[in-house]
Amino acid sequence: MPEKARKPRISALEDMRGIAMLGVIGIHVGAQYIVGNHLANAQLVALFEIVSRFSVPIFFFISAFGLFY
């Protein structure tokens, strides 16, 4: 049985996956920071939450793309 040719790696997807991982870590760290710190700047925490929420849809995209690539 002949071997299948491997498709080339897409480095942009790996970069996006790394950024999305940092975003997920940021979501969890931000939630713990809000609970543990009563002196937290509400606007700064809200901005951080908004910026880090992009990571879950990116993970879904990368997973679906990897399945069908």
mmCIF file of the N, C-alpha and C atoms, coordinates in Angstrom:
data_MODEL
# 
_entry.id   MODEL 
# 
loop_
_atom_site.group_PDB 
_atom_site.id 
_atom_site.type_symbol 
_atom_site.label_atom_id 
_atom_site.label_alt_id 
_atom_site.label_comp_id 
_atom_site.label_asym_id 
_atom_site.label_entity_id 
_atom_site.label_seq_id 
_atom_site.pdbx_PDB_ins_code 
_atom_site.Cartn_x 
_atom_site.Cartn_y 
_atom_site.Cartn_z 
_atom_site.occupancy 
_atom_site.B_iso_or_equiv 
_atom_site.pdbx_formal_charge 
_atom_site.auth_seq_id 
_atom_site.auth_comp_id 
_atom_site.auth_asym_id 
_atom_site.auth_atom_id 
_atom_site.pdbx_PDB_model_num 
ATOM 1   N N  . MET A 1 1  ? 0.842   -1.181 0.000  1.00 0.00 ? 1  MET A N  1 
ATOM 2   C CA . MET A 1 1  ? 0.000   0.000  0.000  1.00 0.00 ? 1  MET A CA 1 
ATOM 3   C C  . MET A 1 1  ? 0.888   1.246  0.000  1.00 0.00 ? 1  MET A C  1 
ATOM 4   N N  . PRO A 1 2  ? 0.698   2.133  -0.958 1.00 0.00 ? 2  PRO A N  1 
ATOM 5   C CA . PRO A 1 2  ? 1.551   3.329  -1.018 1.00 0.00 ? 2  PRO A CA 1 
ATOM 6   C C  . PRO A 1 2  ? 1.254   4.286  0.128  1.00 0.00 ? 2  PRO A C  1 
ATOM 7   N N  . GLU A 1 3  ? 2.317   4.973  0.538  1.00 0.00 ? 3  GLU A N  1 
ATOM 8   C CA . GLU A 1 3  ? 2.158   5.940  1.620  1.00 0.00 ? 3  GLU A CA 1 
ATOM 9   C C  . GLU A 1 3  ? 1.487   7.209  1.099  1.00 0.00 ? 3  GLU A C  1 
ATOM 10  N N  . LYS A 1 4  ? 0.690   7.815  1.962  1.00 0.00 ? 4  LYS A N  1 
ATOM 11  C CA . LYS A 1 4  ? 0.039   9.075  1.611  1.00 0.00 ? 4  LYS A CA 1 
ATOM 12  C C  . LYS A 1 4  ? 1.039   10.211 1.698  1.00 0.00 ? 4  LYS A C  1 
ATOM 13  N N  . ALA A 1 5  ? 0.934   11.119 0.769  1.00 0.00 ? 5  ALA A N  1 
ATOM 14  C CA . ALA A 1 5  ? 1.792   12.301 0.826  1.00 0.00 ? 5  ALA A CA 1 
ATOM 15  C C  . ALA A 1 5  ? 1.306   13.214 1.950  1.00 0.00 ? 5  ALA A C  1 
ATOM 16  N N  . ARG A 1 6  ? 2.235   13.691 2.741  1.00 0.00 ? 6  ARG A N  1 
ATOM 17  C CA . ARG A 1 6  ? 1.866   14.584 3.844  1.00 0.00 ? 6  ARG A CA 1 
ATOM 18  C C  . ARG A 1 6  ? 1.652   15.984 3.311  1.00 0.00 ? 6  ARG A C  1 
ATOM 19  N N  . LYS A 1 7  ? 0.617   16.608 3.822  1.00 0.00 ? 7  LYS A N  1 
ATOM 20  C CA . LYS A 1 7  ? 0.353   17.995 3.437  1.00 0.00 ? 7  LYS A CA 1 
ATOM 21  C C  . LYS A 1 7  ? 1.301   18.904 4.207  1.00 0.00 ? 7  LYS A C  1 
ATOM 22  N N  . PRO A 1 8  ? 1.683   20.005 3.601  1.00 0.00 ? 8  PRO A N  1 
ATOM 23  C CA . PRO A 1 8  ? 2.613   20.917 4.296  1.00 0.00 ? 8  PRO A CA 1 
ATOM 24  C C  . PRO A 1 8  ? 1.959   21.558 5.512  1.00 0.00 ? 8  PRO A C  1 
ATOM 25  N N  . ARG A 1 9  ? 2.786   21.855 6.495  1.00 0.00 ? 9  ARG A N  1 
ATOM 26  C CA . ARG A 1 9  ? 2.304   22.523 7.695  1.00 0.00 ? 9  ARG A CA 1 
ATOM 27  C C  . ARG A 1 9  ? 2.047   23.982 7.388  1.00 0.00 ? 9  ARG A C  1 
ATOM 28  N N  . ILE A 1 10 ? 1.043   24.513 8.028  1.00 0.00 ? 10 ILE A N  1 
ATOM 29  C CA . ILE A 1 10 ? 0.711   25.926 7.846  1.00 0.00 ? 10 ILE A CA 1 
ATOM 30  C C  . ILE A 1 10 ? 1.148   26.649 9.121  1.00 0.00 ? 10 ILE A C  1 
ATOM 31  N N  . SER A 1 11 ? 2.223   27.397 8.998  1.00 0.00 ? 11 SER A N  1 
ATOM 32  C CA . SER A 1 11 ? 2.794   28.027 10.190 1.00 0.00 ? 11 SER A CA 1 
ATOM 33  C C  . SER A 1 11 ? 1.870   29.104 10.767 1.00 0.00 ? 11 SER A C  1 
ATOM 34  N N  . ALA A 1 12 ? 1.058   29.733 9.937  1.00 0.00 ? 12 ALA A N  1 
ATOM 35  C CA . ALA A 1 12 ? 0.134   30.758 10.444 1.00 0.00 ? 12 ALA A CA 1 
ATOM 36  C C  . ALA A 1 12 ? -0.878  30.144 11.403 1.00 0.00 ? 12 ALA A C  1 
ATOM 37  N N  . LEU A 1 13 ? -1.323  28.916 11.121 1.00 0.00 ? 13 LEU A N  1 
ATOM 38  C CA . LEU A 1 13 ? -2.252  28.251 12.029 1.00 0.00 ? 13 LEU A CA 1 
ATOM 39  C C  . LEU A 1 13 ? -1.598  27.925 13.359 1.00 0.00 ? 13 LEU A C  1 
ATOM 40  N N  . GLU A 1 14 ? -0.340  27.541 13.317 1.00 0.00 ? 14 GLU A N  1 
ATOM 41  C CA . GLU A 1 14 ? 0.372   27.259 14.565 1.00 0.00 ? 14 GLU A CA 1 
ATOM 42  C C  . GLU A 1 14 ? 0.554   28.537 15.382 1.00 0.00 ? 14 GLU A C  1 
ATOM 43  N N  . ASP A 1 15 ? 0.811   29.646 14.698 1.00 0.00 ? 15 ASP A N  1 
ATOM 44  C CA . ASP A 1 15 ? 0.926   30.932 15.404 1.00 0.00 ? 15 ASP A CA 1 
ATOM 45  C C  . ASP A 1 15 ? -0.405  31.326 16.032 1.00 0.00 ? 15 ASP A C  1 
ATOM 46  N N  . MET A 1 16 ? -1.492  31.149 15.271 1.00 0.00 ? 16 MET A N  1 
ATOM 47  C CA . MET A 1 16 ? -2.814  31.468 15.805 1.00 0.00 ? 16 MET A CA 1 
ATOM 48  C C  . MET A 1 16 ? -3.161  30.580 16.992 1.00 0.00 ? 16 MET A C  1 
ATOM 49  N N  . ARG A 1 17 ? -2.754  29.322 16.913 1.00 0.00 ? 17 ARG A N  1 
ATOM 50  C CA . ARG A 1 17 ? -3.029  28.408 18.029 1.00 0.00 ? 17 ARG A CA 1 
ATOM 51  C C  . ARG A 1 17 ? -2.290  28.861 19.288 1.00 0.00 ? 17 ARG A C  1 
ATOM 52  N N  . GLY A 1 18 ? -1.058  29.303 19.138 1.00 0.00 ? 18 GLY A N  1 
ATOM 53  C CA . GLY A 1 18 ? -0.302  29.803 20.286 1.00 0.00 ? 18 GLY A CA 1 
ATOM 54  C C  . GLY A 1 18 ? -0.922  31.047 20.894 1.00 0.00 ? 18 GLY A C  1 
ATOM 55  N N  . ILE A 1 19 ? -1.370  31.966 20.045 1.00 0.00 ? 19 ILE A N  1 
ATOM 56  C CA . ILE A 1 19 ? -2.019  33.176 20.547 1.00 0.00 ? 19 ILE A CA 1 
ATOM 57  C C  . ILE A 1 19 ? -3.333  32.828 21.235 1.00 0.00 ? 19 ILE A C  1 
ATOM 58  N N  . ALA A 1 20 ? -4.070  31.871 20.656 1.00 0.00 ? 20 ALA A N  1 
ATOM 59  C CA . ALA A 1 20 ? -5.335  31.457 21.270 1.00 0.00 ? 20 ALA A CA 1 
ATOM 60  C C  . ALA A 1 20 ? -5.091  30.795 22.623 1.00 0.00 ? 20 ALA A C  1 
ATOM 61  N N  . MET A 1 21 ? -4.009  30.030 22.744 1.00 0.00 ? 21 MET A N  1 
ATOM 62  C CA . MET A 1 21 ? -3.678  29.427 24.048 1.00 0.00 ? 21 MET A CA 1 
ATOM 63  C C  . MET A 1 21 ? -3.428  30.509 25.090 1.00 0.00 ? 21 MET A C  1 
ATOM 64  N N  . LEU A 1 22 ? -2.697  31.538 24.715 1.00 0.00 ? 22 LEU A N  1 
ATOM 65  C CA . LEU A 1 22 ? -2.455  32.638 25.650 1.00 0.00 ? 22 LEU A CA 1 
ATOM 66  C C  . LEU A 1 22 ? -3.761  33.329 26.021 1.00 0.00 ? 22 LEU A C  1 
ATOM 67  N N  . GLY A 1 23 ? -4.677  33.443 25.057 1.00 0.00 ? 23 GLY A N  1 
ATOM 68  C CA . GLY A 1 23 ? -5.974  34.040 25.343 1.00 0.00 ? 23 GLY A CA 1 
ATOM 69  C C  . GLY A 1 23 ? -6.779  33.225 26.336 1.00 0.00 ? 23 GLY A C  1 
ATOM 70  N N  . VAL A 1 24 ? -6.748  31.901 26.196 1.00 0.00 ? 24 VAL A N  1 
ATOM 71  C CA . VAL A 1 24 ? -7.478  31.036 27.132 1.00 0.00 ? 24 VAL A CA 1 
ATOM 72  C C  . VAL A 1 24 ? -6.871  31.153 28.530 1.00 0.00 ? 24 VAL A C  1 
ATOM 73  N N  . ILE A 1 25 ? -5.562  31.172 28.595 1.00 0.00 ? 25 ILE A N  1 
ATOM 74  C CA . ILE A 1 25 ? -4.910  31.369 29.896 1.00 0.00 ? 25 ILE A CA 1 
ATOM 75  C C  . ILE A 1 25 ? -5.321  32.715 30.478 1.00 0.00 ? 25 ILE A C  1 
ATOM 76  N N  . GLY A 1 26 ? -5.389  33.737 29.623 1.00 0.00 ? 26 GLY A N  1 
ATOM 77  C CA . GLY A 1 26 ? -5.803  35.064 30.084 1.00 0.00 ? 26 GLY A CA 1 
ATOM 78  C C  . GLY A 1 26 ? -7.222  35.088 30.616 1.00 0.00 ? 26 GLY A C  1 
ATOM 79  N N  . ILE A 1 27 ? -8.123  34.327 29.986 1.00 0.00 ? 27 ILE A N  1 
ATOM 80  C CA . ILE A 1 27 ? -9.501  34.254 30.466 1.00 0.00 ? 27 ILE A CA 1 
ATOM 81  C C  . ILE A 1 27 ? -9.527  33.704 31.885 1.00 0.00 ? 27 ILE A C  1 
ATOM 82  N N  . HIS A 1 28 ? -8.793  32.619 32.113 1.00 0.00 ? 28 HIS A N  1 
ATOM 83  C CA . HIS A 1 28 ? -8.816  31.977 33.425 1.00 0.00 ? 28 HIS A CA 1 
ATOM 84  C C  . HIS A 1 28 ? -8.094  32.816 34.484 1.00 0.00 ? 28 HIS A C  1 
ATOM 85  N N  . VAL A 1 29 ? -6.984  33.403 34.119 1.00 0.00 ? 29 VAL A N  1 
ATOM 86  C CA . VAL A 1 29 ? -6.248  34.241 35.069 1.00 0.00 ? 29 VAL A CA 1 
ATOM 87  C C  . VAL A 1 29 ? -7.069  35.485 35.407 1.00 0.00 ? 29 VAL A C  1 
ATOM 88  N N  . GLY A 1 30 ? -7.704  36.077 34.399 1.00 0.00 ? 30 GLY A N  1 
ATOM 89  C CA . GLY A 1 30 ? -8.521  37.272 34.635 1.00 0.00 ? 30 GLY A CA 1 
ATOM 90  C C  . GLY A 1 30 ? -9.674  36.991 35.572 1.00 0.00 ? 30 GLY A C  1 
ATOM 91  N N  . ALA A 1 31 ? -10.316 35.844 35.411 1.00 0.00 ? 31 ALA A N  1 
ATOM 92  C CA . ALA A 1 31 ? -11.428 35.495 36.293 1.00 0.00 ? 31 ALA A CA 1 
ATOM 93  C C  . ALA A 1 31 ? -10.945 35.334 37.732 1.00 0.00 ? 31 ALA A C  1 
ATOM 94  N N  . GLN A 1 32 ? -9.802  34.711 37.922 1.00 0.00 ? 32 GLN A N  1 
ATOM 95  C CA . GLN A 1 32 ? -9.259  34.550 39.272 1.00 0.00 ? 32 GLN A CA 1 
ATOM 96  C C  . GLN A 1 32 ? -8.835  35.898 39.857 1.00 0.00 ? 32 GLN A C  1 
ATOM 97  N N  . TYR A 1 33 ? -8.340  36.781 39.011 1.00 0.00 ? 33 TYR A N  1 
ATOM 98  C CA . TYR A 1 33 ? -7.905  38.098 39.473 1.00 0.00 ? 33 TYR A CA 1 
ATOM 99  C C  . TYR A 1 33 ? -9.097  38.906 39.981 1.00 0.00 ? 33 TYR A C  1 
ATOM 100 N N  . ILE A 1 34 ? -10.210 38.823 39.259 1.00 0.00 ? 34 ILE A N  1 
ATOM 101 C CA . ILE A 1 34 ? -11.408 39.566 39.674 1.00 0.00 ? 34 ILE A CA 1 
ATOM 102 C C  . ILE A 1 34 ? -11.910 39.054 41.019 1.00 0.00 ? 34 ILE A C  1 
ATOM 103 N N  . VAL A 1 35 ? -11.929 37.729 41.182 1.00 0.00 ? 35 VAL A N  1 
ATOM 104 C CA . VAL A 1 35 ? -12.437 37.139 42.426 1.00 0.00 ? 35 VAL A CA 1 
ATOM 105 C C  . VAL A 1 35 ? -11.515 37.463 43.596 1.00 0.00 ? 35 VAL A C  1 
ATOM 106 N N  . GLY A 1 36 ? -10.208 37.425 43.374 1.00 0.00 ? 36 GLY A N  1 
ATOM 107 C CA . GLY A 1 36 ? -9.266  37.569 44.479 1.00 0.00 ? 36 GLY A CA 1 
ATOM 108 C C  . GLY A 1 36 ? -8.836  38.977 44.797 1.00 0.00 ? 36 GLY A C  1 
ATOM 109 N N  . ASN A 1 37 ? -9.192  39.963 43.988 1.00 0.00 ? 37 ASN A N  1 
ATOM 110 C CA . ASN A 1 37 ? -8.682  41.309 44.195 1.00 0.00 ? 37 ASN A CA 1 
ATOM 111 C C  . ASN A 1 37 ? -9.838  42.301 44.199 1.00 0.00 ? 37 ASN A C  1 
ATOM 112 N N  . HIS A 1 38 ? -10.172 42.804 45.343 1.00 0.00 ? 38 HIS A N  1 
ATOM 113 C CA . HIS A 1 38 ? -11.279 43.764 45.433 1.00 0.00 ? 38 HIS A CA 1 
ATOM 114 C C  . HIS A 1 38 ? -10.879 45.165 44.970 1.00 0.00 ? 38 HIS A C  1 
ATOM 115 N N  . LEU A 1 39 ? -9.591  45.411 44.773 1.00 0.00 ? 39 LEU A N  1 
ATOM 116 C CA . LEU A 1 39 ? -9.116  46.714 44.320 1.00 0.00 ? 39 LEU A CA 1 
ATOM 117 C C  . LEU A 1 39 ? -8.854  46.742 42.811 1.00 0.00 ? 39 LEU A C  1 
ATOM 118 N N  . ALA A 1 40 ? -9.347  45.745 42.084 1.00 0.00 ? 40 ALA A N  1 
ATOM 119 C CA . ALA A 1 40 ? -9.094  45.663 40.646 1.00 0.00 ? 40 ALA A CA 1 
ATOM 120 C C  . ALA A 1 40 ? -9.755  46.825 39.906 1.00 0.00 ? 40 ALA A C  1 
ATOM 121 N N  . ASN A 1 41 ? -9.057  47.344 38.912 1.00 0.00 ? 41 ASN A N  1 
ATOM 122 C CA . ASN A 1 41 ? -9.603  48.405 38.071 1.00 0.00 ? 41 ASN A CA 1 
ATOM 123 C C  . ASN A 1 41 ? -10.641 47.764 37.138 1.00 0.00 ? 41 ASN A C  1 
ATOM 124 N N  . ALA A 1 42 ? -11.905 48.101 37.309 1.00 0.00 ? 42 ALA A N  1 
ATOM 125 C CA . ALA A 1 42 ? -12.994 47.444 36.576 1.00 0.00 ? 42 ALA A CA 1 
ATOM 126 C C  . ALA A 1 42 ? -12.881 47.665 35.069 1.00 0.00 ? 42 ALA A C  1 
ATOM 127 N N  . GLN A 1 43 ? -12.489 48.858 34.646 1.00 0.00 ? 43 GLN A N  1 
ATOM 128 C CA . GLN A 1 43 ? -12.382 49.123 33.208 1.00 0.00 ? 43 GLN A CA 1 
ATOM 129 C C  . GLN A 1 43 ? -11.246 48.332 32.576 1.00 0.00 ? 43 GLN A C  1 
ATOM 130 N N  . LEU A 1 44 ? -10.128 48.256 33.277 1.00 0.00 ? 44 LEU A N  1 
ATOM 131 C CA . LEU A 1 44 ? -8.992  47.506 32.749 1.00 0.00 ? 44 LEU A CA 1 
ATOM 132 C C  . LEU A 1 44 ? -9.302  46.018 32.676 1.00 0.00 ? 44 LEU A C  1 
ATOM 133 N N  . VAL A 1 45 ? -9.952  45.494 33.688 1.00 0.00 ? 45 VAL A N  1 
ATOM 134 C CA . VAL A 1 45 ? -10.332 44.086 33.696 1.00 0.00 ? 45 VAL A CA 1 
ATOM 135 C C  . VAL A 1 45 ? -11.345 43.805 32.588 1.00 0.00 ? 45 VAL A C  1 
ATOM 136 N N  . ALA A 1 46 ? -12.301 44.701 32.380 1.00 0.00 ? 46 ALA A N  1 
ATOM 137 C CA . ALA A 1 46 ? -13.295 44.523 31.317 1.00 0.00 ? 46 ALA A CA 1 
ATOM 138 C C  . ALA A 1 46 ? -12.623 44.534 29.942 1.00 0.00 ? 46 ALA A C  1 
ATOM 139 N N  . LEU A 1 47 ? -11.680 45.426 29.730 1.00 0.00 ? 47 LEU A N  1 
ATOM 140 C CA . LEU A 1 47 ? -10.953 45.463 28.460 1.00 0.00 ? 47 LEU A CA 1 
ATOM 141 C C  . LEU A 1 47 ? -10.171 44.170 28.247 1.00 0.00 ? 47 LEU A C  1 
ATOM 142 N N  . PHE A 1 48 ? -9.517  43.690 29.288 1.00 0.00 ? 48 PHE A N  1 
ATOM 143 C CA . PHE A 1 48 ? -8.774  42.434 29.204 1.00 0.00 ? 48 PHE A CA 1 
ATOM 144 C C  . PHE A 1 48 ? -9.698  41.271 28.868 1.00 0.00 ? 48 PHE A C  1 
ATOM 145 N N  . GLU A 1 49 ? -10.866 41.231 29.466 1.00 0.00 ? 49 GLU A N  1 
ATOM 146 C CA . GLU A 1 49 ? -11.836 40.168 29.189 1.00 0.00 ? 49 GLU A CA 1 
ATOM 147 C C  . GLU A 1 49 ? -12.306 40.217 27.741 1.00 0.00 ? 49 GLU A C  1 
ATOM 148 N N  . ILE A 1 50 ? -12.591 41.406 27.241 1.00 0.00 ? 50 ILE A N  1 
ATOM 149 C CA . ILE A 1 50 ? -13.044 41.548 25.858 1.00 0.00 ? 50 ILE A CA 1 
ATOM 150 C C  . ILE A 1 50 ? -11.959 41.110 24.887 1.00 0.00 ? 50 ILE A C  1 
ATOM 151 N N  . VAL A 1 51 ? -10.730 41.514 25.143 1.00 0.00 ? 51 VAL A N  1 
ATOM 152 C CA . VAL A 1 51 ? -9.629  41.179 24.245 1.00 0.00 ? 51 VAL A CA 1 
ATOM 153 C C  . VAL A 1 51 ? -9.334  39.679 24.277 1.00 0.00 ? 51 VAL A C  1 
ATOM 154 N N  . SER A 1 52 ? -9.459  39.034 25.423 1.00 0.00 ? 52 SER A N  1 
ATOM 155 C CA . SER A 1 52 ? -9.098  37.623 25.521 1.00 0.00 ? 52 SER A CA 1 
ATOM 156 C C  . SER A 1 52 ? -10.220 36.679 25.089 1.00 0.00 ? 52 SER A C  1 
ATOM 157 N N  . ARG A 1 53 ? -11.425 37.154 24.879 1.00 0.00 ? 53 ARG A N  1 
ATOM 158 C CA . ARG A 1 53 ? -12.546 36.281 24.495 1.00 0.00 ? 53 ARG A CA 1 
ATOM 159 C C  . ARG A 1 53 ? -12.476 35.790 23.056 1.00 0.00 ? 53 ARG A C  1 
ATOM 160 N N  . PHE A 1 54 ? -11.545 36.304 22.266 1.00 0.00 ? 54 PHE A N  1 
ATOM 161 C CA . PHE A 1 54 ? -11.413 35.867 20.886 1.00 0.00 ? 54 PHE A CA 1 
ATOM 162 C C  . PHE A 1 54 ? -10.892 34.436 20.774 1.00 0.00 ? 54 PHE A C  1 
ATOM 163 N N  . SER A 1 55 ? -10.276 33.939 21.824 1.00 0.00 ? 55 SER A N  1 
ATOM 164 C CA . SER A 1 55 ? -9.529  32.684 21.718 1.00 0.00 ? 55 SER A CA 1 
ATOM 165 C C  . SER A 1 55 ? -10.408 31.449 21.534 1.00 0.00 ? 55 SER A C  1 
ATOM 166 N N  . VAL A 1 56 ? -11.597 31.422 22.102 1.00 0.00 ? 56 VAL A N  1 
ATOM 167 C CA . VAL A 1 56 ? -12.453 30.240 21.974 1.00 0.00 ? 56 VAL A CA 1 
ATOM 168 C C  . VAL A 1 56 ? -12.925 30.055 20.527 1.00 0.00 ? 56 VAL A C  1 
ATOM 169 N N  . PRO A 1 57 ? -13.436 31.085 19.839 1.00 0.00 ? 57 PRO A N  1 
ATOM 170 C CA . PRO A 1 57 ? -13.805 30.880 18.431 1.00 0.00 ? 57 PRO A CA 1 
ATOM 171 C C  . PRO A 1 57 ? -12.612 30.507 17.553 1.00 0.00 ? 57 PRO A C  1 
ATOM 172 N N  . ILE A 1 58 ? -11.433 31.053 17.863 1.00 0.00 ? 58 ILE A N  1 
ATOM 173 C CA . ILE A 1 58 ? -10.249 30.690 17.076 1.00 0.00 ? 58 ILE A CA 1 
ATOM 174 C C  . ILE A 1 58 ? -9.931  29.214 17.270 1.00 0.00 ? 58 ILE A C  1 
ATOM 175 N N  . PHE A 1 59 ? -10.044 28.702 18.499 1.00 0.00 ? 59 PHE A N  1 
ATOM 176 C CA . PHE A 1 59 ? -9.821  27.278 18.731 1.00 0.00 ? 59 PHE A CA 1 
ATOM 177 C C  . PHE A 1 59 ? -10.788 26.429 17.924 1.00 0.00 ? 59 PHE A C  1 
ATOM 178 N N  . PHE A 1 60 ? -12.065 26.816 17.880 1.00 0.00 ? 60 PHE A N  1 
ATOM 179 C CA . PHE A 1 60 ? -13.034 26.073 17.073 1.00 0.00 ? 60 PHE A CA 1 
ATOM 180 C C  . PHE A 1 60 ? -12.649 26.092 15.599 1.00 0.00 ? 60 PHE A C  1 
ATOM 181 N N  . PHE A 1 61 ? -12.248 27.232 15.099 1.00 0.00 ? 61 PHE A N  1 
ATOM 182 C CA . PHE A 1 61 ? -11.846 27.355 13.702 1.00 0.00 ? 61 PHE A CA 1 
ATOM 183 C C  . PHE A 1 61 ? -10.650 26.462 13.392 1.00 0.00 ? 61 PHE A C  1 
ATOM 184 N N  . ILE A 1 62 ? -9.633  26.524 14.244 1.00 0.00 ? 62 ILE A N  1 
ATOM 185 C CA . ILE A 1 62 ? -8.426  25.740 13.996 1.00 0.00 ? 62 ILE A CA 1 
ATOM 186 C C  . ILE A 1 62 ? -8.733  24.243 14.055 1.00 0.00 ? 62 ILE A C  1 
ATOM 187 N N  . SER A 1 63 ? -9.568  23.836 14.992 1.00 0.00 ? 63 SER A N  1 
ATOM 188 C CA . SER A 1 63 ? -9.931  22.412 15.100 1.00 0.00 ? 63 SER A CA 1 
ATOM 189 C C  . SER A 1 63 ? -10.675 21.948 13.859 1.00 0.00 ? 63 SER A C  1 
ATOM 190 N N  . ALA A 1 64 ? -11.649 22.724 13.411 1.00 0.00 ? 64 ALA A N  1 
ATOM 191 C CA . ALA A 1 64 ? -12.402 22.345 12.217 1.00 0.00 ? 64 ALA A CA 1 
ATOM 192 C C  . ALA A 1 64 ? -11.516 22.345 10.985 1.00 0.00 ? 64 ALA A C  1 
ATOM 193 N N  . PHE A 1 65 ? -10.659 23.334 10.867 1.00 0.00 ? 65 PHE A N  1 
ATOM 194 C CA . PHE A 1 65 ? -9.753  23.388 9.723  1.00 0.00 ? 65 PHE A CA 1 
ATOM 195 C C  . PHE A 1 65 ? -8.814  22.196 9.707  1.00 0.00 ? 65 PHE A C  1 
ATOM 196 N N  . GLY A 1 66 ? -8.301  21.821 10.890 1.00 0.00 ? 66 GLY A N  1 
ATOM 197 C CA . GLY A 1 66 ? -7.405  20.662 10.974 1.00 0.00 ? 66 GLY A CA 1 
ATOM 198 C C  . GLY A 1 66 ? -8.098  19.351 10.617 1.00 0.00 ? 66 GLY A C  1 
ATOM 199 N N  . LEU A 1 67 ? -9.371  19.243 10.929 1.00 0.00 ? 67 LEU A N  1 
ATOM 200 C CA . LEU A 1 67 ? -10.106 18.023 10.581 1.00 0.00 ? 67 LEU A CA 1 
ATOM 201 C C  . LEU A 1 67 ? -10.339 17.893 9.080  1.00 0.00 ? 67 LEU A C  1 
ATOM 202 N N  . PHE A 1 68 ? -10.566 18.999 8.415  1.00 0.00 ? 68 PHE A N  1 
ATOM 203 C CA . PHE A 1 68 ? -10.921 18.953 6.998  1.00 0.00 ? 68 PHE A CA 1 
ATOM 204 C C  . PHE A 1 68 ? -9.792  19.301 6.065  1.00 0.00 ? 68 PHE A C  1 
ATOM 205 N N  . TYR A 1 69 ? -8.620  19.634 6.569  1.00 0.00 ? 69 TYR A N  1 
ATOM 206 C CA . TYR A 1 69 ? -7.479  19.996 5.720  1.00 0.00 ? 69 TYR A CA 1 
ATOM 207 C C  . TYR A 1 69 ? -6.884  18.778 5.088  1.00 0.00 ? 69 TYR A C  1 
# 
